[in-house]
Amino acid sequence: MDTMPTYTRSWTEIEWMLAEAQEQMLEQRAKFNHRKRIRDKEGCRRAAAKFARAKGMADVLTWVIGGKGAPDPMAGFEEVGENQFIGDRFRSYMNRV
């Protein structure tokens, strides 16, 4: 890394970002389910990608804050296998959430 981090974010800013990420997760899950019902495959993909981005943000921010039971945001990367289709994993995840 060429730049030095300044660490100027306040806890309030971090908590606000976490709330925004959680709100986006809910919104994108609803959009995914709606687009699934109307059979909009491309819309499903967009909503899934946005949900994954928001979930990643929420996991990292929860970990940064030190939330109780906060998962390691890097856990799970080694679970993705060559022979398992990512879309199947996401649909399986969305059905559990």
Secondary structure, 3 states (H helix, E strand, C coil): CCCCCCCCCCHHHHHHHHHHHHHHHHHHHHHHHHHHHCCCHHHHHHHHHHHHHHHHHHHHHHHHHCCCCCCCCCCCHHHCCCCCCHHHHHHHHHHHC
